[in-house]
Amino acid sequence: MVDTGHKMVRAVHGGLDLAELRRLGLDPRAVLDFSSSINPLGAPPGVMNAIADVNIAAYPDSDCLELREALGGSLNLEPDRILVGNGSTELIHLLATAFLSKGDGAVIFGPAFGEYLAACAAQGVEPVELVANEADDFRWDVAEACQSIRELRPGMVFLCNPNNPTGLYLDEDKVRRIAAAASASGVLVLDEAYVSFVDGAWDSRPLLEISNVVLLRSMTKDYALTGLRLGYMLSSPEVIAGVKARQYSWSVNAAAQAAGVMCLGRQDHLEQGREAVRIGKAYLVDALVSMGLKCRVGAANFFLASVGDATTIRLRLLKEHGICVRDCASFGLPGYIRIGVRKMDDCRRLVAALDKALSDG
Ligand SMILES: Cc1ncc(COP(=O)(O)O)c(C=O)c1O
C-alpha cells in the first residue's frame, strides 16, 4: 500500500446509501429523506429547462463569471470577492489546502460537519475540537473558546452558523469576537450553509471587513440542487485568489452554473422555502414533544430529537417505513436523530412512523 504520510479521514454524512437501500430491498426513489436538510420545496420550477439549454458539448466557464456576477448583484459584492465551488464541500477542502500544512493547528467548533475534520486530516493537521456543552443547550463558552484560539494560534478555525447538527445560532457580537481571536493567526471559516432558513438572520457580510474571514454558503441547500452541487465563498480578493489558485479547471459543471443563475432570480422560492420550514418545524416539534421526545430546537431547518438508540430507530424507520433520518452517532451524539424539515404531508408521515417505531421497541 502507498503511504501518503497522512491519516486520511472520510467524512460520515449518514444520508441515503444505495448499497444499504439495495440490501434492504428499498427503491431509492420511494424513500422519504429527512436526513439532508434542504429547501423543502425542492428546486424552483424552471431549473430543468435551464439545464436543458446547456450545451454539454462545451466546457463550462472555469471562472463561473455569469454566476459570480449574478451573486455579486444580489449580495452587493464585487465578483472578485466570490469563488464558486462544486458544492461548498469543495471549498472547505480547497481552503484547508490553501491555509493548512502538516503540523499547523486548527480549531473546530464541535460537534460539527465531518468535512472540516476530513479537510484538516488531508493536510496532516489534527484539529482541536471545542465541544459544545450539551447540558447548556449545546452552547459554547465563547470567552473560553476565544482564549483557546489565542493560545493555540490555529491556521484555521471552522465555525458553522447555524451549527450542524445542533442548530445553535450565534449572534453577531459572538461571531465577531471569534473572528477577532482567529484573525491573529489564521482564517475564520464561517460556514453559513443553512443561514437562508433562519428567521431574521443577521447580515454577516460586514464581517468581510476583516480580511481573514471567509463566509461559506450552499446553493445546494437553498435551492435543493443536491444532485448538482453548488456552493460559494465570500472573502477578501486576496483570500479568494489564494484559494482559486488551487481549484482545478472546470470543477463546477455547466448544468450547476446555469441552474445557479436561474435560481438567483427566484428569491421568492427561497422565502417560500423558509416559510415551509417554519410551518413544518413547528408541527414536527409539537408532535414529537407530545410523544414525549426531548427535542433540541435551534434556528436551522433541522433539529435534534432524543430517541434513545438513534442507530436502531433510524434503521427501523428506514426498513419498515421507507423514511431516512440522520443518526447522530458520528457527531458523538448516539442518542439523537437529526430531522431536516420537509413539506407538511411528509412531516405527517414521519410523525406516524416515528410513533410506531418508538412503540415497536
Ligand atoms: C455545515 C455544512 N456545510 C457544508 C455542507 C456541504 O454542502 P454542499 O452541498 O454545498 O457541498 C453541508 C452539507 O451537509 C453542511 O452540513
The ligand as an SDF file (V2000), in Angstrom:
LIG
                    3D

 16 16  0  0  0  0  0  0  0  0999 V2000
  -22.4860   22.5570    7.5700 C   0  0  0  0  0  0  0  0  0  0  0  0
  -22.4070   22.1290    6.1510 C   0  0  0  0  0  0  0  0  0  0  0  0
  -21.5790   22.7710    5.3310 N   0  0  0  0  0  0  0  0  0  0  0  0
  -21.4720   22.4250    4.0390 C   0  0  0  0  0  0  0  0  0  0  0  0
  -22.2090   21.3730    3.5240 C   0  0  0  0  0  0  0  0  0  0  0  0
  -21.9760   20.9620    2.1160 C   0  0  0  0  0  0  0  0  0  0  0  0
  -22.8990   21.4090    1.2350 O   0  0  0  0  0  0  0  0  0  0  0  0
  -22.6150   21.4170   -0.3100 P   0  0  0  0  0  0  0  0  0  0  0  0
  -23.6340   20.5560   -0.9280 O   0  0  0  0  0  0  0  0  0  0  0  0
  -22.7420   22.8700   -0.7020 O   0  0  0  0  0  0  0  0  0  0  0  0
  -21.2400   20.9070   -0.5570 O   0  0  0  0  0  0  0  0  0  0  0  0
  -23.0810   20.6690    4.3520 C   0  0  0  0  0  0  0  0  0  0  0  0
  -23.8620   19.5350    3.8210 C   0  0  0  0  0  0  0  0  0  0  0  0
  -24.4350   18.7440    4.5130 O   0  0  0  0  0  0  0  0  0  0  0  0
  -23.1760   21.0560    5.7040 C   0  0  0  0  0  0  0  0  0  0  0  0
  -23.9790   20.4050    6.5530 O   0  0  0  0  0  0  0  0  0  0  0  0
  1  2  1  0
  2  3  1  0
  2 15  2  0
  3  4  2  0
  4  5  1  0
  5  6  1  0
  5 12  2  0
  6  7  1  0
  7  8  1  0
  8  9  2  0
  8 10  1  0
  8 11  1  0
 12 13  1  0
 12 15  1  0
 13 14  2  0
 15 16  1  0
M  END
$$$$
